[in-house]
């Protein structure tokens, strides 16, 4: 996918741009994602993909790096946002590319 981004590039982008990682997996696994990404509270948020359909201003997510378990759901979210003219990125391989198959 053209908007896939490596972990190293994603971390650099988040640090330098002030944008966020956005976890789109189960809220119960948010802390696992946060720890795996080594992201501070101001660098990561959790959102249910269905919430995107009713979000008032999707432009607030411009430049965000979306993360899920394997990169499939976050990839679909990124495609949806990019079609809505909101540039965003997908962490290639998802969280399992960092910690392996634990879910």
Secondary structure, DSSP 8 states (H G I E B T S, - for coil): -TTEE-HHHHHHHHHHH---EEE-S-GGGHHHHHHHHT--GGGEEE--GGGGGG-S-GGGGTT-EEE-SSSHHHHHHHHHHHHTT---EEETTTTHHHH-S--
